[in-house]
Amino acid sequence: MKKILFPILLFGQVLNAQTGLWLDAGLSKKWTKTQTSGFEIGNRQQIGVGFDRLYLDLSHSYTLIDGLKLEGAYRAVLNEKGDQLVLAADRFSQRFQLGFQLSMLDAFDFGPKRLDLSWSSTQQWSIQTGQQTSSIWRNKLSMSYDIKDFPLSPCVSAEHFYRWNANVVYTPTEVLVTGATVQWRYFIGTQIELPKKQNVKVQIGLRSRASGMQALGRISYSVQL
């Protein structure tokens, strides 16, 4: 009986959660064999509620060896107030990231070339007026397969978010800071190859946080210059 009830309750909880719709578009430029820069603009909505956030993202990566890239990124974010787009200092936040991405099959020259299995590890800091600086360690496993002579490339990913300063307790003599897992995020979908180095990625996902589970839909457009 438990095996039947648990999936039903879980599905009901996901349906009752506010569904997120993420739309983003980006372009990238490969300067050399080892260095690539990117620019992205994104809009996140809560279906049935409205605006969630708008962001601009700048990134750069450097290929250290085959299969291993060092990555850095900066993001400027305008967050919601209620469900409205409001231009105010306390709605603006900044995010900085440093990390690496390891394409494991490429690094160890193992497996089919069309299959990509990657692990990315990123340290992230977020700053917003009136809010505690957030320090998060993100680890993501992703897998994709480029089907020969076919425009679709299926992909799947799972990501863990660990916040170093999730709990802050003030005592008469010291400040106690402890970390905790704050989020899991899962996606499944496909990348659609288009002419002139363009592609569209369509994904559905699930986000698990202390506040509950949330269904996600994401559509991403990108072009390589």
C-alpha positions in Angstrom: 0.0 0.0 0.0 2.9 2.4 0.8 4.4 1.8 -2.6 1.2 3.1 -4.1 0.4 5.9 -1.8 3.9 7.5 -1.7 4.1 8.2 -5.5 0.5 9.6 -5.5 1.2 12.0 -2.6 4.5 13.0 -4.2 2.8 13.7 -7.5 0.1 15.7 -5.8 2.7 17.8 -3.9 4.5 18.6 -7.1 1.3 19.7 -8.8 0.3 21.9 -5.9 3.7 23.6 -6.0 4.1 26.8 -8.0 5.4 25.8 -11.4 8.4 27.7 -12.7 9.0 28.6 -16.4 12.6 29.6 -17.3 13.4 31.3 -20.6 16.9 32.2 -21.6 19.0 33.0 -24.7 22.7 33.2 -25.0 25.6 33.5 -27.4 29.2 32.3 -27.2 32.5 33.1 -28.9 35.4 30.7 -29.1 38.5 32.9 -29.2 41.1 30.1 -29.3 41.1 26.3 -28.9 41.2 26.8 -25.2 39.2 30.0 -24.4 35.5 30.7 -24.8 33.3 33.6 -23.6 29.6 33.7 -23.2 26.7 36.1 -22.7 23.2 35.1 -21.6 20.0 36.9 -20.7 17.2 35.1 -18.9 13.7 35.5 -17.5 12.1 33.4 -14.8 8.4 33.3 -14.2 6.1 31.6 -11.7 3.2 30.3 -13.7 0.0 31.8 -12.3 1.8 34.4 -10.3 4.1 36.3 -12.6 7.6 37.8 -12.7 10.3 36.1 -10.6 13.6 37.5 -11.9 15.5 38.9 -14.8 19.3 38.4 -15.2 22.3 39.1 -17.4 25.2 36.6 -17.3 28.8 36.9 -18.4 31.1 33.9 -18.4 34.5 32.7 -19.5 36.1 29.3 -19.7 39.6 28.0 -20.2 40.4 24.5 -21.3 43.3 23.3 -19.1 43.7 19.8 -20.6 41.4 17.6 -22.7 38.1 17.2 -20.8 38.9 19.7 -18.1 37.8 23.4 -18.2 38.1 26.1 -15.6 35.1 28.4 -15.5 34.2 31.8 -14.1 31.0 33.8 -14.3 29.3 37.0 -13.2 25.5 37.5 -13.0 23.5 40.7 -12.4 19.9 39.9 -11.2 16.8 41.9 -10.8 14.5 40.1 -8.4 10.8 40.3 -8.0 8.9 42.3 -5.4 5.6 40.4 -4.9 5.1 39.5 -8.6 6.1 42.9 -10.0 9.2 44.1 -11.9 10.5 46.9 -9.6 13.7 49.0 -10.2 15.0 49.3 -6.7 18.4 48.9 -5.0 17.2 46.2 -2.6 15.9 44.1 -5.5 19.2 44.0 -7.3 21.7 41.2 -6.6 25.0 40.1 -7.9 26.4 36.6 -8.3 30.0 35.4 -8.7 31.1 31.9 -9.6 34.4 30.0 -9.9 34.7 26.3 -10.7 35.6 23.6 -13.1 33.9 21.1 -15.5 35.3 17.7 -16.1 34.1 15.7 -19.1 35.0 12.4 -17.8 34.9 10.3 -20.9 37.1 12.8 -22.8 39.5 13.2 -20.0 40.1 9.5 -19.8 39.6 8.8 -23.5 37.0 6.2 -22.7 33.6 5.3 -24.2 31.8 6.5 -27.4 32.7 10.0 -28.6 29.0 11.0 -29.0 28.3 10.4 -25.3 29.2 13.1 -22.8 29.3 12.5 -19.0 30.3 15.6 -17.1 30.8 16.7 -13.5 30.9 20.4 -12.7 31.9 21.8 -9.3 31.3 25.5 -8.6 31.7 27.9 -5.7 29.1 30.6 -5.8 28.7 33.9 -3.9 25.5 36.0 -4.0 25.3 39.6 -2.7 22.1 41.6 -2.2 21.4 44.8 -0.2 19.8 43.9 3.2 20.5 40.2 2.8 23.2 37.9 4.2 25.9 37.1 1.7 25.2 33.6 0.3 28.0 31.1 -0.1 27.0 28.0 -2.0 28.9 25.0 -3.3 27.2 23.4 -6.4 27.9 20.0 -7.8 26.2 18.8 -11.0 26.3 15.5 -12.9 25.0 15.7 -16.5 24.8 13.3 -19.4 24.0 13.8 -23.1 24.1 11.8 -26.3 24.6 13.3 -29.8 22.6 10.9 -32.0 24.3 10.5 -35.4 22.5 12.2 -38.4 19.6 13.3 -36.1 18.8 16.8 -34.8 17.9 15.7 -31.2 20.4 15.1 -28.4 18.8 13.8 -25.2 20.2 15.1 -21.9 19.7 14.6 -18.2 21.2 16.2 -15.1 21.1 16.3 -11.3 22.5 19.1 -9.2 23.2 19.5 -5.5 23.4 22.8 -3.7 25.2 23.1 -0.3 25.1 26.4 1.5 28.1 26.9 3.8 26.4 29.6 5.9 22.9 28.1 5.9 22.5 28.5 9.7 23.9 31.4 11.7 23.5 31.4 15.5 24.6 34.3 17.7 25.7 33.5 21.2 27.0 35.9 23.9 30.6 34.9 23.1 30.7 33.8 19.4 28.9 33.4 16.1 28.2 29.8 15.1 27.9 29.2 11.3 27.0 25.8 9.9 26.2 24.5 6.4 23.4 22.5 5.0 21.9 21.1 1.8 19.5 23.8 0.5 18.4 22.4 -2.8 18.4 19.5 -5.3 17.6 20.2 -9.0 16.9 17.6 -11.7 16.3 18.1 -15.5 15.6 15.9 -18.4 15.1 17.0 -22.0 16.7 17.3 -25.4 18.9 19.7 -27.4 17.6 20.5 -30.9 20.3 21.4 -33.5 19.5 24.2 -35.8 21.4 25.7 -38.8 24.3 28.2 -38.5 25.5 26.8 -35.1 22.2 27.5 -33.3 20.4 25.2 -31.0 17.4 25.1 -28.7 17.3 23.0 -25.5 13.9 22.0 -24.1 13.8 20.6 -20.6 11.4 19.7 -17.8 12.6 19.4 -14.2 12.0 19.2 -10.5 13.4 21.4 -7.7 13.4 20.2 -4.1 13.9 22.7 -1.3 12.9 23.0 2.3 9.8 24.9 1.2 8.7 22.0 -0.9 9.0 20.6 -4.5 8.5 22.7 -7.6 8.0 21.6 -11.2 10.1 23.4 -13.7 10.1 24.0 -17.5 13.0 25.5 -19.3 13.6 26.6 -22.9 17.1 27.8 -23.8 18.3 29.2 -27.1 22.0 29.6 -27.9 24.2 30.5 -30.9 27.9 30.2 -31.4 29.6 33.1 -33.2 
